Amino acid sequence: MQFKNESFVVDLEEESGCRLSLRVKALPNAVQKAHKQAIKRINKEISIPGFRKGKAPDETVLKNYGNYVEKEWKELLVDEALRTAILLTKKYPLNKNSVEKPSINSCSLEEGAEIQLNYECYPEIPSIDFSKIQKPSLETTPVSEEEVHARLLEIQERHAEWEDYPAEKKIEPDDYVELTIESLDKEPPTTYVNKGRFGMKDKDMPKWLQKILLGQEVGSVEGFSEVNETASVETQAQFVPTKVRITIHSIKKILPPELNDAFAEKAGSPSLEALMQKIRDELQKIAENTLKTEQQQFLQKALLDSYPLVLPASLLTKEKQARLKEKLKEEAPGTAPPQELLDKVHEESSTALRLHFLYQQLVEQGGLSVSTEEVNQELIRLIYQHRLHEKSFQPEDIKRLTGIVSNELLNQKTKDYLLAQVLAA
């Protein structure tokens, strides 16, 4: 592709990884202008007997300081060639370090100059056309009375009283147990759970633990963890069984309170019906938030499918190196990563960077921003939610946490903006 104005002609060749090769022809008028500017600059910096500073004739400056003039001339010419090439092509360098050292192939006042430029450019990100992105599902899953009843039973369980069975009692499917679970793969053993209470029902306990415990009495038993049958193929392939010791401290019987208005009052509601309505409202809110999350995940993939950006090679390499380093933390030094892992890291890195640039475009299109007040409110919420106010923070910790919160808030605003625009398109 060729671009030109009255002083420069730029021949652009795009290479892989957002790399550009630009052959810039500076016409004689541009070369002569740069030469005059170079003489003027050098003239202001030197002192020649018989002349005031900056007032010596051009010929005298060239005669006495020709080498300095030529160096300044070519630097001015290269700077102007790069500036003009960027303006004409609209291809902006990724950063100041992405521009390689230019080379001047030829340079004369009569015939002009030819300059070779090479740099890695910022990726081209088109304006997002929301009408071309497939709309996600709009329906939430209705809250069933079975879900309401199950949540009610959870609340009932929290307010229940407990009674220990006799020590010789064997564990049955409807029982509750108090357990300590330790990993025996390392010495000393690692405690995963210390006197935790579990129900033997499917939703409360993994099946491998159920199999070990059913029929056991108070005491200790050893076994191996197993991967969940519903886990992904990848998870199942990477799973390594852990040898565990399970100490059964007690087998418990639940004595739940009666479901009535008195129970509801203990749970913070004026009546049992009001408590059930509160549960319905909470479950409905959860369903709506779940739908929103699913919609945003759907749109994230749709956005990536619609806009397959070409990424700067240096950024992709840096991202891959960081992710691979993190994944290999637990591996022995010098261990060669398998190709499957390298492929996975490449895919993850490419997806993350493409999404980063596309979200930047959405922020620009939507004029999105996060205010100081919004960041401060979220910081206060997180600090008290996680009891961080009980810890001492250094200024750099606050700065880092503020940056994380600000990015998360802007990221959420971007997702909300994308969803709203696609649904309205």
Backbone hydrogen bonds, N-H to C=O, Kabsch-Sander energy under -0.5 kcal/mol:
donor,donor_aa,acceptor,acceptor_aa,energy
3,F,10,V,-2.6
5,N,8,F,-2.3
9,V,25,K,-2.1
10,V,3,F,-4.0
11,D,9,V,-0.5
11,D,23,R,-2.4
12,L,1,M,-3.5
12,L,10,V,-0.6
13,E,21,S,-2.4
15,E,19,R,-3.5
18,C,15,E,-0.5
19,R,16,S,-1.0
20,L,119,Y,-2.6
21,S,13,E,-2.6
22,L,117,L,-3.2
23,R,11,D,-2.4
24,V,22,L,-0.7
24,V,115,I,-3.2
25,K,9,V,-3.3
25,K,23,R,-0.6
26,A,24,V,-0.7
26,A,113,A,-2.8
27,L,7,S,-2.8
27,L,25,K,-0.6
30,A,27,L,-1.1
31,V,27,L,-2.0
32,Q,28,P,-3.0
33,K,29,N,-1.8
34,A,30,A,-2.1
35,H,31,V,-2.0
36,K,32,Q,-2.1
37,Q,33,K,-2.1
38,A,34,A,-2.1
39,I,35,H,-2.2
40,K,36,K,-2.2
41,R,37,Q,-2.2
42,I,38,A,-2.5
43,N,39,I,-2.5
44,K,40,K,-1.3
45,E,41,R,-0.6
45,E,42,I,-1.2
46,I,42,I,-1.0
51,F,48,I,-2.0
54,G,43,N,-1.1
55,K,52,R,-2.6
61,V,57,P,-2.2
62,L,58,D,-2.8
63,K,59,E,-2.1
64,N,60,T,-2.2
65,Y,61,V,-3.0
66,G,62,L,-0.7
69,V,65,Y,-2.2
70,E,66,G,-2.6
71,K,67,N,-2.1
72,E,68,Y,-2.5
73,W,69,V,-2.9
74,K,70,E,-2.4
75,E,71,K,-1.9
76,L,72,E,-2.5
77,L,73,W,-2.4
78,V,74,K,-2.5
79,D,75,E,-2.4
80,E,76,L,-2.3
81,A,77,L,-2.3
82,L,78,V,-2.5
83,R,79,D,-2.5
84,T,80,E,-2.6
85,A,81,A,-2.4
86,I,82,L,-2.3
87,L,83,R,-2.0
88,L,84,T,-2.7
89,T,85,A,-2.5
90,K,86,I,-2.0
92,Y,90,K,-0.7
94,L,120,E,-2.8
98,S,95,N,-1.4
99,V,96,K,-0.6
100,E,98,S,-0.6
100,E,118,N,-2.6
103,S,116,Q,-1.9
105,N,103,S,-0.7
105,N,114,E,-2.3
106,S,114,E,-1.3
108,S,112,G,-2.2
112,G,108,S,-1.8
113,A,26,A,-2.3
114,E,106,S,-2.2
115,I,24,V,-3.0
116,Q,103,S,-3.3
117,L,22,L,-3.0
117,L,115,I,-0.6
119,Y,20,L,-1.4
120,E,98,S,-1.3
121,C,18,C,-3.1
121,C,119,Y,-0.5
122,Y,92,Y,-3.5
125,I,123,P,-0.6
130,F,128,I,-0.9
132,K,129,D,-1.4
133,I,130,F,-1.3
134,Q,132,K,-0.5
148,V,144,S,-1.8
149,H,145,E,-2.7
150,A,146,E,-2.3
151,R,147,E,-2.4
152,L,148,V,-2.2
153,L,149,H,-2.3
154,E,150,A,-1.6
155,I,151,R,-2.0
156,Q,152,L,-2.6
157,E,153,L,-2.3
158,R,154,E,-1.7
159,H,155,I,-1.2
160,A,157,E,-1.2
161,E,255,L,-2.0
163,E,253,K,-2.4
165,Y,251,I,-3.2
169,K,166,P,-2.0
171,I,216,Q,-2.5
175,D,172,E,-1.9
176,Y,252,K,-1.6
177,V,198,F,-2.7
178,E,250,S,-2.2
179,L,177,V,-0.6
179,L,196,G,-3.1
180,T,247,T,-1.7
181,I,193,V,-1.8
182,E,245,R,-2.5
183,S,190,T,-3.3
184,L,243,K,-3.2
190,T,183,S,-1.5
191,T,189,P,-0.5
192,Y,181,I,-2.9
192,Y,190,T,-0.6
193,V,181,I,-1.7
195,K,193,V,-0.6
196,G,179,L,-2.7
198,F,177,V,-2.8
200,M,175,D,-2.4
204,D,201,K,-1.4
205,M,201,K,-1.3
209,L,206,P,-0.5
210,Q,206,P,-1.9
211,K,207,K,-2.5
212,I,208,W,-1.4
213,L,209,L,-2.1
214,L,210,Q,-2.8
215,G,171,I,-2.2
216,Q,213,L,-2.8
218,V,167,A,-1.1
219,G,248,I,-1.4
221,V,246,I,-2.0
223,G,244,V,-2.1
225,S,242,T,-2.5
231,A,228,N,-1.7
236,Q,232,S,-2.6
237,A,233,V,-2.2
238,Q,234,E,-1.7
239,F,235,T,-1.0
244,V,223,G,-3.1
245,R,182,E,-2.6
246,I,221,V,-3.4
247,T,180,T,-2.9
247,T,245,R,-0.6
248,I,219,G,-4.1
248,I,246,I,-0.6
249,H,178,E,-2.5
249,H,247,T,-0.9
250,S,178,E,-1.0
252,K,176,Y,-3.5
253,K,163,E,-3.4
255,L,161,E,-3.1
260,N,258,E,-1.2
264,A,260,N,-2.1
265,E,261,D,-2.2
266,K,262,A,-1.6
267,A,263,F,-1.5
268,G,265,E,-1.4
269,S,264,A,-2.7
275,L,271,S,-2.2
276,M,272,L,-2.3
277,Q,273,E,-2.3
278,K,274,A,-2.2
279,I,275,L,-2.1
280,R,276,M,-2.3
281,D,277,Q,-2.6
282,E,278,K,-2.3
283,L,279,I,-2.7
284,Q,280,R,-2.5
285,K,281,D,-2.2
286,I,282,E,-2.3
287,A,283,L,-2.4
288,E,284,Q,-2.4
289,N,285,K,-2.5
290,T,286,I,-2.5
291,L,287,A,-2.4
292,K,288,E,-2.4
293,T,289,N,-2.4
294,E,290,T,-2.5
295,Q,291,L,-2.8
296,Q,292,K,-2.5
297,Q,293,T,-2.2
298,F,294,E,-2.4
299,L,295,Q,-2.7
300,Q,296,Q,-2.1
301,K,297,Q,-1.7
302,A,298,F,-2.4
303,L,299,L,-2.9
304,L,300,Q,-2.0
305,D,301,K,-2.5
306,S,302,A,-2.0
307,Y,303,L,-1.7
309,L,307,Y,-1.7
311,L,309,L,-0.5
313,A,17,G,-2.0
316,L,312,P,-2.1
317,T,313,A,-2.4
318,K,314,S,-2.3
319,E,315,L,-2.5
320,K,316,L,-2.4
321,Q,317,T,-2.4
322,A,318,K,-2.0
323,R,319,E,-2.3
324,L,320,K,-2.7
325,K,321,Q,-2.2
326,E,322,A,-1.8
327,K,323,R,-2.1
328,L,324,L,-1.8
329,K,326,E,-1.1
331,E,328,L,-1.1
335,T,332,A,-1.9
342,L,338,P,-2.0
343,D,339,Q,-2.7
344,K,340,E,-1.9
345,V,341,L,-2.7
346,H,342,L,-2.2
347,E,343,D,-2.2
348,E,344,K,-2.6
349,S,345,V,-2.6
350,S,346,H,-2.5
351,T,347,E,-2.4
352,A,348,E,-2.4
353,L,349,S,-2.3
354,R,350,S,-2.5
355,L,351,T,-2.4
356,H,352,A,-1.9
357,F,353,L,-2.3
358,L,354,R,-2.4
359,Y,355,L,-2.6
360,Q,356,H,-1.8
361,Q,357,F,-1.8
362,L,358,L,-2.0
363,V,359,Y,-2.5
364,E,360,Q,-2.0
365,Q,361,Q,-2.8
366,G,362,L,-2.6
367,G,363,V,-0.7
367,G,364,E,-0.5
368,L,363,V,-2.1
375,V,371,S,-2.1
376,N,372,T,-2.7
377,Q,373,E,-2.4
378,E,374,E,-2.1
379,L,375,V,-2.5
380,I,376,N,-2.4
381,R,377,Q,-2.1
382,L,378,E,-2.5
383,I,379,L,-2.7
384,Y,380,I,-2.1
385,Q,381,R,-2.2
386,H,382,L,-2.4
388,L,383,I,-2.8
389,H,383,I,-1.0
390,E,387,R,-1.3
391,K,388,L,-1.9
397,D,394,Q,-0.8
398,I,394,Q,-1.9
399,K,395,P,-2.3
400,R,396,E,-2.2
401,L,397,D,-2.7
402,T,398,I,-2.6
403,G,399,K,-2.0
404,I,400,R,-2.1
405,V,401,L,-2.5
406,S,402,T,-2.5
407,N,403,G,-2.2
408,E,404,I,-2.4
409,L,405,V,-2.5
410,L,406,S,-2.2
411,N,407,N,-2.4
412,Q,408,E,-2.2
413,K,409,L,-2.4
414,T,410,L,-2.2
415,K,411,N,-2.0
416,D,412,Q,-2.5
417,Y,413,K,-2.5
418,L,414,T,-2.5
419,L,415,K,-2.4
420,A,416,D,-2.5
421,Q,417,Y,-2.5
422,V,418,L,-2.3
423,L,419,L,-2.3
424,A,420,A,-1.5
425,A,421,Q,-1.2
